[in-house]
């Protein structure tokens, strides 16, 4: 059925032949039963390579080809690439425009047109779509003719509204056949409605074109109405009666003139902003949407080096207000709230629109608190997050009517009735059926965090309550050289969580040239090394990975900042033209390349929730069957002082130099560095393969905060929803969760908003108080931004495995905006045991509104007796050369002498087994035979001192030996 492929087709001498050969391999079997010619084309011959947008360009071309039933010819083809052989294939190049011929089934039925679209990433990620034309609507015998049609247009400015009128007229002139019923349906139901409005009633296309021409010339034709941003407060029983009677009349048999007049009343209601239920204007035979021009955005220059003056209104208009009474006193509630907002904003009450978010009126966090404090004078104690939960005046009015009706009666002197809650249109999440396998096992874990080179050091820091935040290292930059202007003050931001040796790398281990390594983002190098450590931690080699998964392994990495190119840009300023090609996609793709992994490989950036979002997508990919296992995590480095300057300028940075999670007086967060990675696998398969399991991801969920009172302002309702969604997927109650690793950045309002969202989510299942511990690793190590989520998960996994809850620091005085006593939560302020069952929630919220929640549980290993084996320990190590082997032996010696659990004989046998089967055998090899731990330590010392006692060492073994 597929008879056209929109290829990647970049036009390179080898890339195109490789792509064609891949298509030939794919279609050899698919096309055998029904051989047919398949056209090939590429939109890149027309518009060039749009790189990250090339895929959507290909899809758009294909959609247009389907619409017009035409295959566009490619350009610039004088002679076919000699490496492309099409003679033995079903493929041909579409050299000129041609009709897209339809195909028929064996029984003669017409088949829909279908085509494929290919897009291949430079780093190795491949994608292919199969697109089929949409099934046409059932053809109606004849569209219902109406005596007249209502046409509405709106925009945010008068200029844009006039442009919209002109664009609609030009579009109409180009249409041979147009259904005015479809046009009216699209304009009313298929477009957003803004403050500047135009409405007109028309009988036919000719009349409509004439009316639009007059409007474009700023004339007002007959039966047309305009509103340049005026406000009419007309919601109320009088206007509801007018609307309802008009609507009922339009459904009756009316004369043409009567119908016209009633429709004009509806037009008048529209331009006065009455909330019309548009679907009532159309019968059950819903018209098709018309493909109209998009919104005409104003094109005003905004560029970092441009002298751009503040945008001004194109037209100033006076506001008209028509006030009508409303049932139950709801209009009085709005007037009361408008008055309070206006007082604090020094504005007129009628400028505070009930349907708009507060940010449009200039409500910031300080003014928001002033408004809340003023409301508390009339209503008593209110949540400090009130204006974040109800971010429009109409929502706030509904809140007070529902929850404070008695006080409202006293304050307003009118009787209030609870409002009718608006019906939610969102689809409810359907929980998986019992027995469905969706648990994901975490079988490998590795990472580096401030003052912690590995997970053992990280746990020691957490248990001891160590503050791992320090000053900017001298080898990064001198913070005194980079003051930040904050308001009228100059401030110096000197604190952060840093990891050492970010400039160090072992390129030859990963088959990377030293020159290329110097041009690679250190974040890419760190993630590569950490993922390798994760693979080793899971006890896998590349060969074992291939045997178990056929390399169907995905890579999902969260990365936000990319400041390394700043150093190269500085070299350019010096005249040194260093190749500048540092892009974050390679953080994931490089690992897939090195390990020969064929699953999905992608980097994503959702700001502070990036790494937890990566883990969520990895779980979803595994559950969809796209990959058998997945690496997931994130990396974050603060490489350049411009990052601190940016964060300080926008008041993100903590002036205390710490993340004071849940504590009083927080002013921001402290940036921190780190990298972490987990290896994920379906629990059922992990059990079958006898993998070690750190913990189980029971469910994950992701959403966005939508429109709030500001772009970076969190939405507690959306945060509550993402937690509820995860609980539903996990088939757990909130009462099952005994610990939450919160986002907890330590800001004065961010933490209360988060706790409020958690409270709302948990309260649907339980009214129990202070049973669930709350903590934040940011109090220990700072905010790792894109790697924050993986640091949170690492902490939770370590707590699960050690059966302990570690303290959250800097919590001597808790945030007074959070009422912990009336919530399910208490702050974990000391080290304590964590009783079973151990289920934890992990929240991570991006500055742009992307929210993620994970639910992680303990995996109960079956109790087995420890066998005491009376056999020697065969301890093997290998590396790529003797120098690295010496370093490896020292690292192992230090580990064995540092941690008490290594004294256990059973653990030592397990360690030997892991080294034998769970590590790659490289060129330089060391083998030690020891009867006791002491003998093993002695042998490691002897090797480092170049003595041979029960030691077999071969620096060239790998040349003649195969890796397991």
Secondary structure, DSSP 4 states (H G I P E B T S, - for coil): -EEEEE------TTHHHHHHHHHHHHHHHHTTTT---EEEE-THHHH---GGGHHHHHHHHHHHHHHHTEEPPPSS-SS--TT---TTSSEEE--S-EE----B-TTSPBPPPEEEEEEE-TTS-EEEEEEEPPPPPPPPSSPPP-S-EEEEEEESSHHHHHHHHHHHHHHHHT-SS--HHHHHHHHHHSS---SEEEEEEESSHHHHHHHHHHHHTT---TTEEEEES------SHHHHHHHHHHHHHHTS---HHHHHHHHHHHHHHHHTT----GGGGS-SSPPPPP-------------TTS-PPPP--SS--PPP------GGGHHHHHHHHHHHHHHHHTS-GGGS-TTSBGGGGT--HHHHHHHHHHHHHHH----TTHHHHS-BHHHHHHHHHHH-HHHHHHHHSS---PPPPPPP-SPPPPPPPTT----EEEEEEEEEETTBSSHHHHHHHHHTT----EEPPTTT--GGG--EEETTEEE---EEB--S-TT---GGGGT--HHHHHHS-HHHHHHHHHHHHHHHHTT--HHHHHHHHTT-EEEEEE-----HHHHHHHHHHTT--------THHHHHHHHHHHT--S-EEEE--GGGHHHHHHHHHHHHHHTTS-SEEEEEEEE---SHHHHHHHHHTT-B-SSSS--TTBTT-B-B-BB-EEEEEEEEEHHHHHHTT---SEEEEEEEEEE--S-SSTT---HHHHHHHHHHHHHHHT--GGG--EEE-----BTTHHHHHHHHHHHHHHTT----S-EEEE-THHHH-B-GGGHHHHHHHHHHHHHHHTEEPPPSS-SSB-TT--GGGSSEEE--S-EE-PSS-EEEEEEE-TTSEEEEEEEE---PPP-PPP---S-EEEEEEESSHHHHHHHHHHHHHHHHH-GGGG-HHHHHHHHHHHHHSS---SEEEEEEESSHHHHHHHHHHHHTT--SSEEEETTGGGT----
